[in-house]
Amino acid sequence: MTLPMTVPDPSLPARVRIHEVGPRDGLQNEKTAVPTEVKAEFIRRLVGAGLSTVETTSFVHPHWVPQLADAGKLFPLVNGLPARLPVLVPNERGLDRALTLGAREIAVFASATESFAKANLNRTVDEALAMFEPVVVRALEAGLKVRGYLSMCFGDPWEGAVPVEQVVRVTKALADMGCDELSLGDTIGVATPGHVGRLLRELNEAGVPTSRLAVHFHDTYGQALANTLAALRHGVTTVDASAGGLGGCPYAKSATGNLATEDLVWMLDGLGIETGVDLAALTATSVWMAEQLGRPSPSRTVRALSHKE
């Protein structure tokens, strides 16, 4: 492919690691059960397209996320692929299951707001942090890498604007707990570039280095790529994205889902930023997955490239 034309920007990172969340965050809200083997093939194809980190599943109780009830069957089918394969664990029971199956990386999922902590975890923010602490400690003792997700960093459907200092407090708590990486989530897609820059600066001032931060944007208002570019200018080098733009937020009816990995790669390719991802192979994977789900991909790049073919 001769496009996009590469015009490097020396002020940006030379390389970005994409944390692919399609198999977990992308599929978890699907109403129709996706067969385990289809999920496994999806993960194999994503790794084959050059994605070095693919979040595989979640060891959560099936009652809460029925789509991921097959975590115990799925993980052994892909464990051993040449990629990082983190899994989400909500509590110590989830950690026990992940350890038994040989997981090497886990993630916990906290909230910056009381309303979402109550809705998602049925706990206060501080109660949720207390629940995660023994999970993080045990995982680190077992030699696992631990990621801390922080949702509602830029806005909350019940509380509205979220004070930056509130986000900093909870992020710092996860950092102090020992999380290797902290993913800042724009769960309902309301962030704008200036807001992103301010949060990153204040986190640095609070002692959380940029090297431990990742960003996770939703494209509800069409701002995900602009917000990503703002984070890159600040020095962030890990960006969450979902192949084909799979996923959404059940609390924002207009949400168009996660930032599409293909849209992100198109932008990064144009900036001369290395990702290791083969865009053509990734697009083919998302077209295949869209066929499995019975609907077209919302990714603009997937639509543009697949229509050309």
N, C-alpha and C positions, 0 to 999 in steps of 0.2 A: 504494500500500500504506500502511495506517495504522499498521502494526506493523513493527519494534519502536517503542515510544514512545521519543522522544528525551529523555534526561536527561543534559545535558552535565556533565562533570567538569572544572572550570577548571584542575585540577592536571595535566591530560594535554595532549599536543600537539593543536593545532587541526587539523592535517592529517597524514595518513600516506600515504607512497608504498608501494604494494604491488608487490613484485618477483615477478611471476608466473613460476613455474618449471614449470608443467604440461607444455608441449611438449617440454621437455628432461628435467628430473629426473623428471617425472611419467610420461613414456612410455618412458624408457630401459630399464626392466626388463621391459617387455611382451615375452612370449615370441613372440607372433604379430606378424609385420611389419605395421605400420600404413602404408597407402599414403601416398605423399608428398603427394598432393593433399588427403587427409583432414587431414594435419598442417597444411598450408597454410591450409585452411579453418578449422581450429581456431584458428590464430593470428589470422586475419582476424576471427573472431567475438569473440575475447578483446579485441582492440583495439577492435572496435565496441562492446563492453560498457563501454568506458571505462578499461581497464587501460593505463597509460602506459608500463609496462615489461614486456616479454614475452620471457623467455629462450627463444631459438628452437631451438638445437641445439648439438651439440658436434662439433668437428673432431678427433675421436679416431679411431684406427685401427679400421676396421670389425670386425677380429677381436675387439676388446675390448668394443665396444658395437654389436652388429649392428643394433639398432633405429635407430641414428643414422648408418648407413652412407650415407644419402641426403643428408647435410648439404649437399654441393655442389649438389644439385638443388633442395633445399628453400629455401635462403636466398635465391636470386634471385627466387623466387616471392612472397616477402613483403617483401623489402628495398624500402623506399620507403613502407611503411605509416606513418601518423602516430603513431609510438611509438618508444621506445628498444628495440632488438632485440639485446641482448648474446648472445654465443656463448661456449661454453667451449672453451678451447684447452689441451691438455696439454703442448705443447712448441713449439719453433720451427717445426717442419713444420706443425703445426696453425695457428700464427700466419700463416705464409706463405699458406695456403689462405684463411684469414679475410680477410687483407688483399687478396688477389686478387679476392675477391667483394665487396669494399667494406664490410666490417663496420666499425662505428664504436665498438663496445664489446666487450671480451673479459673473460673471467674465467679465473683459474687456480684449482686445487683442491689445497690442502695439507691436511696432517693434524697434529693435536696429539699423536698417539701414534705410537710406532715400529711397533706391530703393524699398525695400519691403513695406515700409509705403505708397509709391506712388502707387505701384501695388495693394496692398491689401485694402488700405483705401482711396486712392486718396488724400492724405494729406502728409505734411512733418511730421517728427517725432514729432516736437514740436506742430504742429497744432493738431495732433492726441491726444497728451497728454492734450492739452487744451480742446478738445472735451470730453475726459474721465473725467476730473476733476469734473464737476457738476454731472455726473452720479455717481461717487464714493461718493461724498459728500451727495447726496440725499439718496443713498442706505444705507450709514452708519447712517444717521439720522433716517431712517425707521427701523433700527435695523438689517439690513442684513449683512451677512459676504460678503466680497469682495475679489476676487482673481484677481491678475494682471498677465496676460500672457505676456511674452516677447519673441518674435520670432527672429530668425536669430542671436542667441547669439554667435554662434561659426563659422559661415561662411554664406556667402550670394551668390546666384548664379550669381549675377551681379557684386558685389563688391569684391568677394573673401574673404580673411581673414578679420575678424571684430576685430578692436582694443579692447582689454579688457576694457580700460578706457571708451570707447564709450558705452559698455554694462553696465558698472557700473553707468554711468551718468543716463541712462534711467531707470534702475532698481531703483536707488535711488529716482528718480522723482516719480515713482509709489509708492514707500514705503512712501515718504513724503506726498503723496496725501492721504494716509490712508489705502492702500490695506493691508488686513490682511496677505495674502500669495502671494508670487511671484514665478511664475513658469518659470524657465529658459529653453527655447526651443532650441533644436538642430534641427531646422526645415528641413534641408537637410541632416542631419545625418553624418556630417563631423567631429564631436568632437572626441578627444582622451583623455585618462585619465589624462595626465599631464595638458592639456588645461583646463579640468574640475576643477582640483585642484587649478590651478592658479586663475581662475575666482572666485571661492568660497572664496579663501583667500583674494582677493582684495575687494570683496564685504564686507567681515567682517571688513577689514581695513577702509572701507568707512562708517562704522556704520550700515550696514545691517546684523543683526544676522542670523546665520544658522537656527534658529528656525522658521524664516519666509520664508525660501526658499524651493522650490520643484524643481524637475528636470523632463524634458520631452525630452526623446531621441528617435530619429529615427534610424533604423537599416540598413541604406543604405550600409554602409561599414562593417557591422557585429560588430560594436563597442558598441552597446547600453548597453549590460549587463556589459561590462568592465567599461564603463563610469558610470553606476549606482553604481557599486562597489566602484569606486573612490569617488563618492558623499557620499555613506554610510560611508566610512572611515573618511570623513570630518565631519560626524555627521548629514547629511541630513536624515530626517525620513519620507518624503512624496515623493512618486515616481508616476509619471503619466504612465499609460499603457493602452493598448487597447485590449480587449478580442479577442483572435484569431489572433492578429496582424492586425486588420482591419485598413484601412486608409493609406494615403500616402501624398506626397507633390507634387502638380501639377507642381512645378518649378524644380523638380529633377526627370528626367525620369527614372533613375535607382533606385529610392527610393523604399525600400521594406516595407515601412510603419512604423507605430508606434511600439515601443517595445511591444511584445505580453505579455499580463498579465500572461498567463500560463508559459511562459519562465521565467518571473520574479519570480513567485511564486515557481517554481521548484528550482531556485537558493536560494531564501530566506528560503525555507523549509530545504534545505541542510545545510544552515548556522545556523539553529535553531532560525531564526528570525520570530516572530509571525506576522501574517497578518490577522488572522481570516477567511481566505479564504479556502474553501473546493475545492482542486484542481480537484478532480474527477467531482464534480458538475459543476465547471467552464468549464472544458473541454467538458462535455456533452452539455453545453450551446453554446459553440463555434461551435461544430459539428452541432448542430441544426441550428444556424444562418448561417453557411456555406451552408447548404441545402436550406435555404430560398433565399440565394444570388446565388445559382447555381454554386458554385465553392468551391474547398477545401480551408481550412484555411492555411495561410502561416506559422503559428506557428509551430516550430519544435516539441515542447512539445505536442501540440494537435495531430500532425500527429503520434508521437511515441506512445502516450497513446491510441489513438483511433485505431491504427493498431493492438495493442496488443489484444484489445477486438475482 
